[in-house]
Amino acid sequence: MVEGSYLIQSDCLEYLKTLEDDSVDLVLTDPPYFIGFDGGKGWDSQWKTEEEYLAWCADWTLECIRVLKPNRMLVVWGTLKTETFIKYKLQTSADARLTPQNEIIWSYNWGGRSQDNFVRKHEYAWCWSKGKKFLFNDAEIRIERKVKKNMNLEKKLLKEFKDNNPNATKKEIAKHKEEHIDPKTLFAQGTIPTCIWEKNNHTTSKDFCGWHPTTKNLDVLERLIRGYTNPGDTVLDIFMGSGSTAIAAERCGRNYIGCERDGEYYTKSLERIRDQNPLFQAMEPTHMELETFMQLM
């Protein structure tokens, strides 16, 4: 079993070989989209054909399924800017071990935009469970309700009181409502969010990461982690990029493990994680995990 948190510089397939079966509680990762959006580094356009890209995706996805615990969630960021990710979703859903559960749509309204069509400002987080059932911590992700009370129930209870007390004054009705109806109709807890989440990456925020072109919003990542894991669980990200998954996991009280192949991103992500939490120390793999990794290289 994996213990602690760390980030290692490695190719994702080589790194995944070091992990045991059924050893992580959530896979949350943001692979290259094969749309050429990589700041000129070339990592998003390294495949000659779509078929080659999808075959590579199948390789790391199969490994992610292997290391994921049963009844836990595989979450993969993607786009429908091209049809490639539709094909990825279909080929992944064809694995009998997985059950498609949801697609979280992250909507944002910032950055450059086209002037000749409606502006595409959203990405998808495709969610599959390993098995038909899955962990969902609704208590950790509920949000404030726009409607604070059950209006239909209030209307029903008020009608019952008035029918049984036809001579009741407005003052008596108001008192009865306050003392006997409101406690029954006011919602005691928030509501579960829909699957469309609007959140901007504000350039003035301390969370903004301008040196990586595809950074995901930390609040969005935190909600996914809180919903699909328990405190102390381990989150795996094999395309760590700017380190956002690690930071979000740390803020949620979860462990993280993962890898990043690009040396510049790897170094800067470590700096970013330390800057976010100066007290955080667990930045390297355990000696056993590092030794296993080196033997496989």
GUTORLUM-540047 format. One record per residue (C-alpha): x, y, z; residue number from 1. Coordinates in nm, 3 decimals. Example, Ala and Ser with C-alpha at 12.3 -4.5 7.8 and 13.67 -1.06 7.14 Angstrom:
! residues 2
+---------+---------+---------+-----+
!      px !      py !      pz !  nr !
+---------+---------+---------+-----+
!   1.230 !  -0.450 !   0.780 !   1 !
!   1.367 !  -0.106 !   0.714 !   2 !
+---------+---------+---------+-----+
This chain:
! residues 297
+---------+---------+---------+-----+
!      px !      py !      pz !  nr !
+---------+---------+---------+-----+
!   0.000 !   0.000 !   0.000 !   1 !
!   0.111 !   0.354 !  -0.070 !   2 !
!   0.183 !   0.572 !   0.230 !   3 !
!   0.248 !   0.945 !   0.240 !   4 !
!   0.263 !   1.195 !  -0.044 !   5 !
!   0.517 !   1.256 !  -0.316 !   6 !
!   0.573 !   1.370 !  -0.673 !   7 !
!   0.834 !   1.209 !  -0.897 !   8 !
!   0.974 !   1.306 !  -1.238 !   9 !
!   0.890 !   1.021 !  -1.472 !  10 !
!   0.703 !   0.903 !  -1.776 !  11 !
!   0.354 !   0.800 !  -1.665 !  12 !
!   0.371 !   0.442 !  -1.795 !  13 !
!   0.706 !   0.378 !  -1.630 !  14 !
!   0.580 !   0.523 !  -1.304 !  15 !
!   0.254 !   0.328 !  -1.304 !  16 !
!   0.455 !   0.002 !  -1.319 !  17 !
!   0.578 !   0.075 !  -0.967 !  18 !
!   0.231 !   0.088 !  -0.812 !  19 !
!   0.048 !  -0.209 !  -0.667 !  20 !
!  -0.292 !  -0.334 !  -0.775 !  21 !
!  -0.590 !  -0.173 !  -0.599 !  22 !
!  -0.367 !   0.073 !  -0.412 !  23 !
!  -0.512 !   0.423 !  -0.471 !  24 !
!  -0.847 !   0.572 !  -0.372 !  25 !
!  -0.898 !   0.816 !  -0.659 !  26 !
!  -0.739 !   0.869 !  -0.998 !  27 !
!  -0.777 !   1.233 !  -1.097 !  28 !
!  -0.567 !   1.331 !  -1.396 !  29 !
!  -0.545 !   1.575 !  -1.687 !  30 !
!  -0.377 !   1.415 !  -1.991 !  31 !
!  -0.267 !   1.589 !  -2.311 !  32 !
!  -0.572 !   1.653 !  -2.530 !  33 !
!  -0.399 !   1.610 !  -2.868 !  34 !
!  -0.511 !   1.956 !  -2.982 !  35 !
!  -0.165 !   2.118 !  -2.997 !  36 !
!  -0.218 !   2.344 !  -2.695 !  37 !
!   0.104 !   2.312 !  -2.498 !  38 !
!   0.278 !   2.650 !  -2.501 !  39 !
!   0.511 !   2.536 !  -2.777 !  40 !
!   0.665 !   2.249 !  -2.580 !  41 !
!   0.528 !   1.980 !  -2.810 !  42 !
!   0.387 !   1.743 !  -2.548 !  43 !
!   0.032 !   1.787 !  -2.680 !  44 !
!   0.125 !   1.714 !  -3.043 !  45 !
!   0.378 !   1.431 !  -3.011 !  46 !
!   0.158 !   1.166 !  -3.180 !  47 !
!   0.145 !   1.131 !  -3.558 !  48 !
!  -0.216 !   1.014 !  -3.574 !  49 !
!  -0.529 !   1.004 !  -3.366 !  50 !
!  -0.506 !   0.625 !  -3.360 !  51 !
!  -0.157 !   0.644 !  -3.210 !  52 !
!  -0.278 !   0.888 !  -2.946 !  53 !
!  -0.578 !   0.675 !  -2.850 !  54 !
!  -0.359 !   0.365 !  -2.824 !  55 !
!  -0.131 !   0.550 !  -2.583 !  56 !
!  -0.435 !   0.664 !  -2.383 !  57 !
!  -0.554 !   0.303 !  -2.363 !  58 !
!  -0.218 !   0.197 !  -2.219 !  59 !
!  -0.215 !   0.442 !  -1.927 !  60 !
!  -0.589 !   0.408 !  -1.867 !  61 !
!  -0.558 !   0.030 !  -1.826 !  62 !
!  -0.281 !   0.085 !  -1.572 !  63 !
!  -0.488 !   0.342 !  -1.385 !  64 !
!  -0.775 !   0.094 !  -1.365 !  65 !
!  -0.537 !  -0.168 !  -1.229 !  66 !
!  -0.407 !   0.046 !  -0.943 !  67 !
!  -0.748 !   0.195 !  -0.854 !  68 !
!  -0.934 !   0.033 !  -0.565 !  69 !
!  -1.273 !  -0.128 !  -0.633 !  70 !
!  -1.576 !   0.099 !  -0.595 !  71 !
!  -1.363 !   0.411 !  -0.639 !  72 !
!  -1.355 !   0.670 !  -0.914 !  73 !
!  -1.143 !   0.731 !  -1.223 !  74 !
!  -1.172 !   1.097 !  -1.327 !  75 !
!  -1.008 !   1.209 !  -1.652 !  76 !
!  -1.016 !   1.566 !  -1.781 !  77 !
!  -1.098 !   1.607 !  -2.148 !  78 !
!  -1.246 !   1.826 !  -2.419 !  79 !
!  -1.501 !   1.798 !  -2.698 !  80 !
!  -1.323 !   2.059 !  -2.907 !  81 !
!  -1.248 !   1.769 !  -3.139 !  82 !
!  -1.411 !   1.427 !  -3.163 !  83 !
!  -1.099 !   1.252 !  -3.035 !  84 !
!  -1.210 !   1.256 !  -2.674 !  85 !
!  -1.550 !   1.116 !  -2.767 !  86 !
!  -1.360 !   0.817 !  -2.901 !  87 !
!  -1.149 !   0.803 !  -2.584 !  88 !
!  -1.462 !   0.809 !  -2.370 !  89 !
!  -1.623 !   0.530 !  -2.572 !  90 !
!  -1.315 !   0.308 !  -2.565 !  91 !
!  -1.276 !   0.360 !  -2.190 !  92 !
!  -1.643 !   0.293 !  -2.119 !  93 !
!  -1.610 !  -0.036 !  -2.309 !  94 !
!  -1.393 !  -0.177 !  -2.028 !  95 !
!  -1.620 !  -0.411 !  -1.833 !  96 !
!  -1.458 !  -0.313 !  -1.503 !  97 !
!  -1.575 !   0.046 !  -1.538 !  98 !
!  -1.918 !   0.205 !  -1.508 !  99 !
!  -1.972 !   0.555 !  -1.653 ! 100 !
!  -2.112 !   0.770 !  -1.371 ! 101 !
!  -2.101 !   1.136 !  -1.464 ! 102 !
!  -1.934 !   1.416 !  -1.653 ! 103 !
!  -1.846 !   1.728 !  -1.459 ! 104 !
!  -1.847 !   2.037 !  -1.679 ! 105 !
!  -1.609 !   2.309 !  -1.561 ! 106 !
!  -1.733 !   2.637 !  -1.709 ! 107 !
!  -1.529 !   2.958 !  -1.701 ! 108 !
!  -1.566 !   3.304 !  -1.850 ! 109 !
!  -1.220 !   3.450 !  -1.887 ! 110 !
!  -0.934 !   3.465 !  -2.138 ! 111 !
!  -0.935 !   3.524 !  -2.512 ! 112 !
!  -1.240 !   3.452 !  -2.725 ! 113 !
!  -1.357 !   3.414 !  -3.082 ! 114 !
!  -1.566 !   3.690 !  -3.237 ! 115 !
!  -1.744 !   3.475 !  -3.496 ! 116 !
!  -1.921 !   3.211 !  -3.283 ! 117 !
!  -2.044 !   3.132 !  -2.933 ! 118 !
!  -1.738 !   3.109 !  -2.711 ! 119 !
!  -1.619 !   2.765 !  -2.597 ! 120 !
!  -1.529 !   2.808 !  -2.232 ! 121 !
!  -1.565 !   2.471 !  -2.064 ! 122 !
!  -1.391 !   2.138 !  -2.012 ! 123 !
!  -1.510 !   1.797 !  -1.900 ! 124 !
!  -1.410 !   1.569 !  -1.617 ! 125 !
!  -1.526 !   1.223 !  -1.724 ! 126 !
!  -1.607 !   1.001 !  -1.424 ! 127 !
!  -1.604 !   0.620 !  -1.420 ! 128 !
!  -1.634 !   0.398 !  -1.114 ! 129 !
!  -1.444 !   0.070 !  -1.085 ! 130 !
!  -1.752 !  -0.142 !  -1.032 ! 131 !
!  -2.113 !  -0.030 !  -1.025 ! 132 !
!  -2.101 !   0.126 !  -0.677 ! 133 !
!  -1.873 !   0.407 !  -0.565 ! 134 !
!  -1.790 !   0.626 !  -0.269 ! 135 !
!  -1.964 !   0.963 !  -0.264 ! 136 !
!  -1.927 !   1.198 !   0.033 ! 137 !
!  -2.222 !   1.428 !  -0.022 ! 138 !
!  -2.180 !   1.588 !   0.322 ! 139 !
!  -1.845 !   1.736 !   0.215 ! 140 !
!  -1.964 !   1.900 !  -0.105 ! 141 !
!  -2.311 !   2.040 !  -0.031 ! 142 !
!  -2.366 !   2.407 !  -0.112 ! 143 !
!  -2.611 !   2.669 !   0.012 ! 144 !
!  -2.963 !   2.633 !  -0.124 ! 145 !
!  -3.118 !   2.916 !  -0.321 ! 146 !
!  -3.460 !   2.816 !  -0.186 ! 147 !
!  -3.431 !   2.778 !   0.190 ! 148 !
!  -3.754 !   2.591 !   0.258 ! 149 !
!  -3.986 !   2.325 !   0.118 ! 150 !
!  -4.253 !   2.554 !  -0.023 ! 151 !
!  -4.497 !   2.276 !  -0.116 ! 152 !
!  -4.486 !   2.127 !   0.233 ! 153 !
!  -4.532 !   2.471 !   0.391 ! 154 !
!  -4.837 !   2.536 !   0.173 ! 155 !
!  -4.984 !   2.198 !   0.268 ! 156 !
!  -4.930 !   2.243 !   0.644 ! 157 !
!  -5.069 !   2.598 !   0.639 ! 158 !
!  -5.381 !   2.479 !   0.460 ! 159 !
!  -5.431 !   2.199 !   0.714 ! 160 !
!  -5.403 !   2.444 !   1.003 ! 161 !
!  -5.645 !   2.695 !   0.847 ! 162 !
!  -5.895 !   2.421 !   0.763 ! 163 !
!  -5.884 !   2.295 !   1.122 ! 164 !
!  -5.888 !   2.648 !   1.266 ! 165 !
!  -6.116 !   2.857 !   1.041 ! 166 !
!  -6.142 !   3.139 !   1.296 ! 167 !
!  -5.767 !   3.177 !   1.353 ! 168 !
!  -5.638 !   3.534 !   1.329 ! 169 !
!  -5.341 !   3.638 !   1.114 ! 170 !
!  -5.135 !   3.668 !   1.433 ! 171 !
!  -5.227 !   3.316 !   1.542 ! 172 !
!  -5.148 !   3.178 !   1.196 ! 173 !
!  -4.811 !   3.353 !   1.194 ! 174 !
!  -4.727 !   3.218 !   1.541 ! 175 !
!  -4.826 !   2.864 !   1.445 ! 176 !
!  -4.616 !   2.888 !   1.130 ! 177 !
!  -4.311 !   3.009 !   1.322 ! 178 !
!  -4.339 !   2.751 !   1.599 ! 179 !
!  -4.467 !   2.442 !   1.419 ! 180 !
!  -4.435 !   2.473 !   1.042 ! 181 !
!  -4.099 !   2.645 !   0.987 ! 182 !
!  -3.903 !   2.378 !   1.182 ! 183 !
!  -4.052 !   2.115 !   0.950 ! 184 !
!  -4.008 !   2.299 !   0.621 ! 185 !
!  -3.670 !   2.473 !   0.653 ! 186 !
!  -3.396 !   2.264 !   0.490 ! 187 !
!  -3.145 !   2.150 !   0.751 ! 188 !
!  -2.856 !   2.113 !   0.507 ! 189 !
!  -2.736 !   2.241 !   0.172 ! 190 !
!  -2.798 !   2.086 !  -0.165 ! 191 !
!  -2.578 !   1.868 !  -0.384 ! 192 !
!  -2.434 !   2.072 !  -0.675 ! 193 !
!  -2.529 !   1.999 !  -1.033 ! 194 !
!  -2.259 !   1.868 !  -1.268 ! 195 !
!  -2.200 !   2.214 !  -1.421 ! 196 !
!  -1.956 !   2.421 !  -1.216 ! 197 !
!  -1.864 !   2.777 !  -1.312 ! 198 !
!  -1.538 !   2.900 !  -1.166 ! 199 !
!  -1.281 !   3.137 !  -1.312 ! 200 !
!  -0.905 !   3.122 !  -1.281 ! 201 !
!  -0.846 !   3.478 !  -1.164 ! 202 !
!  -0.502 !   3.607 !  -1.264 ! 203 !
!  -0.483 !   3.812 !  -0.944 ! 204 !
!  -0.541 !   3.511 !  -0.718 ! 205 !
!  -0.252 !   3.350 !  -0.533 ! 206 !
!  -0.378 !   3.020 !  -0.676 ! 207 !
!  -0.323 !   3.131 !  -1.036 ! 208 !
!  -0.043 !   2.951 !  -1.218 ! 209 !
!   0.060 !   3.143 !  -1.527 ! 210 !
!   0.352 !   2.924 !  -1.636 ! 211 !
!   0.142 !   2.618 !  -1.729 ! 212 !
!  -0.112 !   2.652 !  -2.013 ! 213 !
!  -0.372 !   2.399 !  -1.890 ! 214 !
!  -0.393 !   2.452 !  -1.514 ! 215 !
!  -0.720 !   2.340 !  -1.358 ! 216 !
!  -0.904 !   2.547 !  -1.096 ! 217 !
!  -0.821 !   2.444 !  -0.738 ! 218 !
!  -1.175 !   2.488 !  -0.608 ! 219 !
!  -1.303 !   2.254 !  -0.878 ! 220 !
!  -1.036 !   1.994 !  -0.798 ! 221 !
!  -1.108 !   2.019 !  -0.426 ! 222 !
!  -1.478 !   1.951 !  -0.477 ! 223 !
!  -1.399 !   1.640 !  -0.684 ! 224 !
!  -1.154 !   1.516 !  -0.421 ! 225 !
!  -1.387 !   1.582 !  -0.128 ! 226 !
!  -1.676 !   1.413 !  -0.304 ! 227 !
!  -1.494 !   1.098 !  -0.414 ! 228 !
!  -1.254 !   1.030 !  -0.125 ! 229 !
!  -1.233 !   1.013 !   0.253 ! 230 !
!  -0.986 !   1.213 !   0.464 ! 231 !
!  -0.649 !   1.037 !   0.460 ! 232 !
!  -0.714 !   0.867 !   0.124 ! 233 !
!  -0.460 !   0.874 !  -0.158 ! 234 !
!  -0.517 !   1.063 !  -0.485 ! 235 !
!  -0.316 !   0.967 !  -0.795 ! 236 !
!  -0.235 !   1.210 !  -1.078 ! 237 !
!  -0.005 !   1.077 !  -1.351 ! 238 !
!   0.003 !   1.410 !  -1.539 ! 239 !
!   0.076 !   1.638 !  -1.245 ! 240 !
!   0.166 !   1.940 !  -1.462 ! 241 !
!   0.151 !   2.246 !  -1.237 ! 242 !
!   0.089 !   2.048 !  -0.917 ! 243 !
!  -0.272 !   2.160 !  -0.876 ! 244 !
!  -0.402 !   1.813 !  -0.789 ! 245 !
!  -0.139 !   1.782 !  -0.518 ! 246 !
!  -0.226 !   2.120 !  -0.368 ! 247 !
!  -0.599 !   2.046 !  -0.377 ! 248 !
!  -0.546 !   1.705 !  -0.214 ! 249 !
!  -0.334 !   1.860 !   0.061 ! 250 !
!  -0.599 !   2.123 !   0.132 ! 251 !
!  -0.860 !   1.847 !   0.163 ! 252 !
!  -0.652 !   1.642 !   0.406 ! 253 !
!  -0.577 !   1.371 !   0.150 ! 254 !
!  -0.247 !   1.219 !   0.043 ! 255 !
!  -0.130 !   1.252 !  -0.314 ! 256 !
!   0.109 !   1.061 !  -0.536 ! 257 !
!   0.197 !   1.119 !  -0.897 ! 258 !
!   0.446 !   1.201 !  -1.168 ! 259 !
!   0.535 !   1.468 !  -1.419 ! 260 !
!   0.766 !   1.400 !  -1.715 ! 261 !
!   0.862 !   1.757 !  -1.805 ! 262 !
!   1.161 !   1.869 !  -1.597 ! 263 !
!   1.063 !   2.237 !  -1.591 ! 264 !
!   0.706 !   2.164 !  -1.485 ! 265 !
!   0.827 !   1.915 !  -1.226 ! 266 !
!   1.062 !   2.165 !  -1.061 ! 267 !
!   0.815 !   2.451 !  -1.072 ! 268 !
!   0.532 !   2.235 !  -0.937 ! 269 !
!   0.744 !   2.140 !  -0.635 ! 270 !
!   0.816 !   2.509 !  -0.576 ! 271 !
!   0.447 !   2.591 !  -0.610 ! 272 !
!   0.343 !   2.321 !  -0.365 ! 273 !
!   0.597 !   2.439 !  -0.108 ! 274 !
!   0.489 !   2.799 !  -0.162 ! 275 !
!   0.127 !   2.704 !  -0.100 ! 276 !
!   0.214 !   2.515 !   0.218 ! 277 !
!   0.559 !   2.591 !   0.364 ! 278 !
!   0.508 !   2.325 !   0.634 ! 279 !
!   0.455 !   2.049 !   0.380 ! 280 !
!   0.753 !   1.814 !   0.385 ! 281 !
!   0.651 !   1.487 !   0.217 ! 282 !
!   0.776 !   1.571 !  -0.129 ! 283 !
!   0.970 !   1.257 !  -0.217 ! 284 !
!   0.876 !   0.889 !  -0.262 ! 285 !
!   0.963 !   0.643 !   0.013 ! 286 !
!   1.293 !   0.459 !  -0.022 ! 287 !
!   1.110 !   0.138 !  -0.115 ! 288 !
!   0.905 !   0.306 !  -0.387 ! 289 !
!   1.207 !   0.491 !  -0.526 ! 290 !
!   1.415 !   0.171 !  -0.531 ! 291 !
!   1.138 !  -0.015 !  -0.715 ! 292 !
!   1.108 !   0.270 !  -0.962 ! 293 !
!   1.480 !   0.281 !  -1.035 ! 294 !
!   1.492 !  -0.096 !  -1.093 ! 295 !
!   1.224 !  -0.065 !  -1.361 ! 296 !
!   1.396 !   0.220 !  -1.547 ! 297 !
+---------+---------+---------+-----+
